[in-house]
């Protein structure tokens, strides 16, 4: 039987209505509404679901905000993911948004659509897509693991914005007024950095197409200069990858000192990111990200005449569609093969 009680302020004015539904065999249900008609409608809905045997307890969904879901996700789920630092920053940003104050049961797909439109005015489409995917993952985990009973995931119906075109930034091979290319200036700035590892890290990125995290995660135990290969145990897609080392890559490794930690490059990722940006600034290079060096390296592999399967085995790309955008960069090589 449902009971509806008025909620009054200090002056005795009615400011809302609290509904309580108690039924043997079901947990007590309680909800507060501004209007009595809404309270009556909700009570009838809950009692009808109990009568039909399809009732689902949504108490946790009404009492838990999206911000609270993010906090629990950060504590229990995020630590097991790759790119923990980046995910933490992304979720903390999402937690500060207005929509995060909503209870999970009250937020609708149109709320997320409005959030998407506002967010697109602040950041790139790719960022919005990643954040929407994170919202979806958090709510879905709550539905499956934490008793956040929702009829559906409201993010599922939200249309993703069109992603920005894939980056095709390469090092400009055109010599400047000083006769040096972007690569020349970048390497000179890295070699002049007070951190002696910078030049070697950038050279290895260009030579091997390894990602930043893969290079900085290398241990000397993973490098065999006799074979010569570097074994990557912690890659982006989770698979172990064996990277063949060119003669130039072997020379870079041979020129490195051994650190007592066993790490090839004992440098923190965040510290490296800041130093790389400073090196680009000192070199007078604009718009270059470290990941662009992977694009540069992959392009050079194709330009050397390697086939797509060979390049994929080196770079770790799982989809050939991701590699197709590099093939136009070695058209002269294809022309030579055609005769």
C-alpha positions as CSV (number, residue, x, y, z in Angstrom):
1,X,0.0,0.0,0.0
2,X,1.4,3.4,-0.9
3,X,1.4,6.3,1.5
4,X,2.0,9.9,0.4
5,X,3.1,12.5,2.9
6,X,3.5,16.2,2.4
7,X,6.9,17.8,3.0
8,X,6.7,21.3,4.5
9,X,9.3,24.0,5.1
10,X,9.7,26.0,8.3
11,X,6.8,28.3,7.5
12,X,4.4,25.3,7.0
13,X,4.3,25.6,3.2
14,X,4.1,22.4,1.2
15,X,7.4,22.0,-0.8
16,X,7.0,18.4,-2.0
17,X,5.5,15.0,-1.5
18,X,7.2,11.8,-0.3
19,X,5.9,8.5,-1.4
20,X,6.5,5.2,0.4
21,X,5.5,1.8,-1.0
22,X,5.6,-1.2,1.3
23,X,4.8,-4.7,0.0
24,X,5.6,-8.1,1.6
25,X,8.5,-9.8,-0.2
26,X,9.8,-6.5,-1.7
27,X,12.2,-3.9,-0.3
28,X,10.5,-0.7,0.8
29,X,10.4,2.0,-1.9
30,X,10.6,5.7,-1.3
31,X,10.7,8.7,-3.6
32,X,10.1,12.5,-3.3
33,X,8.3,14.6,-5.9
34,X,7.5,18.3,-6.3
35,X,3.9,17.6,-7.5
36,X,1.3,15.2,-6.0
37,X,0.2,14.0,-9.4
38,X,3.8,12.8,-10.1
39,X,3.8,11.1,-6.7
40,X,0.5,9.3,-7.4
41,X,1.7,8.2,-10.9
42,X,5.0,6.8,-9.5
43,X,3.2,4.9,-6.7
44,X,0.8,3.3,-9.2
45,X,3.7,2.3,-11.4
46,X,5.6,0.7,-8.6
47,X,2.5,-1.2,-7.3
48,X,1.6,-2.3,-10.9
49,X,5.2,-3.7,-11.4
50,X,4.9,-5.6,-8.1
51,X,1.5,-7.0,-9.0
52,X,2.9,-8.2,-12.4
53,X,6.0,-9.6,-10.8
54,X,8.3,-7.5,-12.9
55,X,9.4,-5.0,-10.2
56,X,13.1,-4.0,-10.2
57,X,14.5,-2.1,-7.2
58,X,15.8,1.2,-8.5
59,X,16.7,2.7,-5.1
60,X,20.4,2.6,-5.8
61,X,19.9,4.3,-9.2
62,X,17.9,7.1,-7.6
63,X,20.3,7.6,-4.7
64,X,23.6,7.4,-6.6
65,X,24.8,10.3,-8.7
66,X,26.9,9.9,-11.8
67,X,29.8,11.6,-9.9
68,X,29.6,8.9,-7.3
69,X,29.6,6.3,-10.0
70,X,32.8,7.9,-11.4
71,X,34.5,7.8,-7.9
72,X,33.7,4.1,-7.5
73,X,34.9,3.4,-11.1
74,X,38.1,5.3,-10.5
75,X,38.8,3.2,-7.4
76,X,37.7,-0.2,-8.5
77,X,38.0,-0.4,-12.3
78,X,40.4,2.2,-13.7
79,X,43.5,0.8,-11.9
80,X,43.2,-2.4,-14.1
81,X,43.1,-0.4,-17.4
82,X,46.0,0.6,-19.6
83,X,46.6,4.4,-19.7
84,X,45.5,4.8,-16.1
85,X,46.9,8.4,-15.8
86,X,45.0,9.5,-18.9
87,X,41.8,7.9,-17.9
88,X,42.0,9.4,-14.4
89,X,42.3,12.9,-15.9
90,X,39.4,12.3,-18.3
91,X,37.1,11.0,-15.6
92,X,38.0,13.8,-13.2
93,X,37.1,16.3,-15.9
94,X,33.8,14.5,-16.5
95,X,33.0,14.5,-12.8
96,X,33.2,18.3,-12.8
97,X,30.5,18.6,-15.4
98,X,26.9,19.6,-14.5
99,X,25.4,16.3,-15.7
100,X,27.5,14.4,-13.1
101,X,25.3,15.8,-10.4
102,X,22.3,14.0,-11.7
103,X,21.1,10.7,-10.1
104,X,21.7,7.8,-12.4
105,X,18.0,7.0,-12.6
106,X,17.0,10.6,-13.7
107,X,19.5,11.3,-16.5
108,X,18.1,10.7,-20.0
109,X,19.7,10.4,-23.4
110,X,18.7,13.9,-24.3
111,X,20.6,15.1,-21.2
112,X,23.7,13.5,-22.7
113,X,22.9,14.9,-26.1
114,X,22.9,18.4,-24.6
115,X,26.1,17.7,-22.7
116,X,27.7,16.5,-26.0
117,X,26.7,19.7,-27.9
118,X,28.1,21.9,-25.1
119,X,31.3,19.9,-24.9
120,X,31.9,20.1,-28.6
121,X,32.2,23.9,-28.2
122,X,35.1,23.3,-25.8
123,X,37.1,20.4,-27.1
124,X,37.7,18.4,-30.2
125,X,35.3,15.7,-31.4
126,X,37.7,12.9,-30.6
127,X,37.7,14.0,-27.0
128,X,33.9,14.1,-26.8
129,X,33.8,10.6,-28.4
130,X,36.2,9.2,-25.8
131,X,34.2,10.8,-22.9
132,X,30.9,9.5,-24.2
133,X,32.5,6.0,-24.4
134,X,33.6,6.4,-20.8
135,X,30.1,7.5,-19.7
136,X,28.7,4.5,-21.4
137,X,31.3,2.1,-19.8
138,X,30.7,3.6,-16.3
139,X,26.9,3.3,-16.4
140,X,27.1,-0.1,-18.0
141,X,29.4,-1.4,-15.3
142,X,27.1,0.1,-12.6
143,X,24.1,-1.8,-14.2
144,X,25.9,-5.1,-14.3
145,X,28.0,-5.0,-11.1
146,X,26.7,-2.4,-8.7
147,X,22.9,-2.8,-8.7
148,X,22.3,0.4,-10.6
149,X,19.1,-0.9,-12.2
150,X,18.2,1.1,-15.3
151,X,15.9,0.0,-18.1
152,X,18.7,1.0,-20.6
153,X,22.0,2.8,-20.7
154,X,21.0,6.4,-21.7
155,X,24.3,6.9,-23.5
156,X,23.6,4.1,-25.9
157,X,21.2,6.2,-27.9
158,X,23.4,9.3,-28.1
159,X,24.8,9.9,-31.5
160,X,28.6,10.2,-31.6
161,X,30.0,13.3,-33.3
162,X,32.0,12.8,-36.5
163,X,35.7,12.3,-35.6
164,X,38.3,14.7,-36.7
165,X,40.4,13.6,-39.7
166,X,43.3,11.3,-38.7
167,X,46.6,13.2,-38.1
168,X,49.1,12.9,-40.9
169,X,51.8,15.2,-39.4
170,X,55.3,14.3,-40.5
171,X,58.7,15.9,-40.0
172,X,59.2,18.4,-42.7
173,X,62.2,17.4,-44.8
174,X,62.5,20.8,-46.3
175,X,65.7,22.6,-45.1
176,X,65.1,26.0,-43.4
177,X,67.1,29.1,-43.8
178,X,69.8,27.5,-41.5
179,X,70.0,24.5,-43.9
180,X,68.5,22.2,-41.3
181,X,65.3,20.1,-41.5
182,X,62.8,19.7,-38.7
183,X,64.4,16.4,-37.7
184,X,67.8,18.1,-37.5
185,X,66.5,20.8,-35.3
186,X,64.5,18.5,-33.1
187,X,67.4,16.1,-32.5
188,X,69.7,19.0,-31.8
189,X,67.3,20.4,-29.2
190,X,66.9,17.0,-27.6
191,X,70.6,16.4,-27.5
192,X,71.1,19.7,-25.8
193,X,68.4,18.9,-23.1
194,X,69.7,18.4,-19.6
195,X,68.1,15.0,-19.6
196,X,70.5,12.9,-21.6
197,X,67.8,10.4,-22.6
198,X,65.8,12.7,-24.8
199,X,67.8,12.3,-28.0
200,X,67.9,8.5,-27.8
201,X,64.2,8.2,-27.1
202,X,63.3,10.4,-30.1
203,X,65.7,8.6,-32.4
204,X,64.3,5.2,-31.4
205,X,60.7,6.4,-32.0
206,X,61.6,7.4,-35.5
207,X,63.6,4.2,-36.1
208,X,61.2,1.6,-34.6
209,X,57.7,3.1,-34.6
210,X,57.3,2.2,-31.0
211,X,54.8,4.2,-28.9
212,X,56.0,6.5,-26.1
213,X,54.7,4.2,-23.4
214,X,56.3,1.2,-25.1
215,X,59.7,2.9,-25.3
216,X,59.6,4.3,-21.7
217,X,58.5,0.9,-20.4
218,X,61.5,-1.0,-21.9
219,X,63.8,-2.9,-19.6
220,X,67.2,-4.1,-20.6
221,X,66.0,-7.6,-20.0
222,X,63.6,-7.1,-22.9
223,X,66.3,-6.0,-25.4
224,X,68.4,-8.6,-27.2
225,X,71.0,-6.9,-29.4
226,X,72.3,-10.2,-30.8
227,X,69.0,-11.3,-32.5
228,X,68.4,-8.2,-32.6
229,X,64.9,-7.5,-31.1
230,X,63.1,-5.6,-28.4
231,X,60.2,-7.5,-26.7
232,X,57.2,-5.3,-25.7
233,X,55.1,-7.0,-23.0
234,X,52.8,-4.0,-22.3
235,X,51.4,-2.7,-25.5
236,X,48.3,-0.7,-26.2
237,X,46.2,-3.6,-27.4
238,X,47.5,-5.9,-24.6
239,X,49.4,-8.3,-26.9
240,X,53.1,-9.0,-26.6
241,X,55.0,-7.7,-29.6
242,X,58.6,-8.4,-30.8
243,X,60.1,-5.4,-32.6
244,X,63.0,-6.1,-35.0
245,X,65.8,-3.6,-34.5
246,X,67.6,-2.0,-37.4
247,X,71.3,-1.5,-37.4
248,X,70.7,2.2,-36.5
249,X,68.4,1.1,-33.6
250,X,71.1,-1.3,-32.3
251,X,73.7,1.5,-32.4
252,X,71.3,3.7,-30.3
253,X,70.9,1.0,-27.7
254,X,74.7,0.3,-27.6
255,X,75.4,3.9,-26.9
256,X,73.2,4.0,-23.8
257,X,74.4,3.7,-20.2
258,X,72.9,1.0,-18.0
259,X,70.8,2.2,-15.1
260,X,70.7,0.3,-11.9
261,X,66.9,0.1,-12.0
262,X,67.1,-2.1,-15.1
263,X,65.0,0.3,-17.1
264,X,66.4,1.4,-20.5
265,X,65.0,4.9,-19.9
266,X,64.5,5.7,-16.2
267,X,62.3,8.8,-16.8
268,X,58.7,9.5,-15.7
269,X,56.2,9.7,-18.6
270,X,54.8,13.1,-17.4
271,X,58.3,14.5,-17.1
272,X,59.1,13.3,-20.6
273,X,56.0,14.9,-22.1
274,X,57.0,18.3,-20.7
275,X,60.6,17.9,-21.8
276,X,59.5,16.9,-25.3
277,X,57.3,20.0,-25.6
278,X,60.2,22.2,-24.5
279,X,62.5,20.6,-27.0
280,X,60.0,21.3,-29.8
281,X,59.7,24.9,-28.6
282,X,63.5,25.4,-28.6
283,X,63.7,23.8,-32.0
284,X,61.1,26.2,-33.4
285,X,58.8,23.3,-34.3
286,X,55.0,23.9,-34.0
287,X,52.2,21.4,-34.0
288,X,54.3,18.3,-33.5
289,X,53.2,15.6,-31.0
290,X,55.4,12.7,-29.9
291,X,52.9,10.2,-31.4
292,X,53.5,11.9,-34.8
293,X,56.9,10.2,-34.7
294,X,55.2,6.9,-34.9
295,X,53.4,8.1,-38.0
296,X,56.8,9.2,-39.4
297,X,58.4,5.9,-38.6
298,X,55.5,3.9,-40.1
299,X,55.6,6.0,-43.3
300,X,59.3,5.4,-43.6
301,X,58.9,1.6,-43.3
302,X,56.5,1.7,-46.3
303,X,58.9,4.0,-48.2
304,X,61.7,1.4,-47.7
305,X,59.5,-1.0,-49.7
306,X,58.1,-3.2,-46.8
307,X,54.8,-4.9,-47.4
308,X,51.7,-4.1,-45.3
309,X,52.0,-7.4,-43.4
310,X,55.6,-6.7,-42.6
311,X,54.9,-3.2,-41.4
312,X,52.0,-4.4,-39.3
313,X,54.2,-7.0,-37.5
314,X,56.6,-4.2,-36.6
315,X,54.1,-1.5,-35.6
316,X,51.5,-3.7,-34.0
317,X,48.6,-2.3,-36.0
318,X,45.7,-4.7,-35.8
319,X,43.6,-3.2,-38.6
320,X,44.9,-2.9,-42.1
321,X,42.5,0.0,-42.6
322,X,44.7,1.9,-40.1
323,X,47.7,1.3,-42.2
324,X,46.1,2.2,-45.6
325,X,46.5,5.9,-44.9
326,X,50.3,5.4,-45.0
327,X,50.4,3.7,-48.4
328,X,50.0,6.9,-50.5
329,X,53.2,8.2,-49.0
330,X,55.3,5.8,-50.9
331,X,53.7,6.1,-54.3
332,X,57.1,6.5,-56.0
333,X,58.1,3.0,-54.7
334,X,54.9,1.5,-56.1
335,X,55.7,3.2,-59.4
336,X,59.1,1.5,-59.5
337,X,57.5,-1.9,-58.8
338,X,55.1,-1.4,-61.7
339,X,58.0,-0.8,-64.0
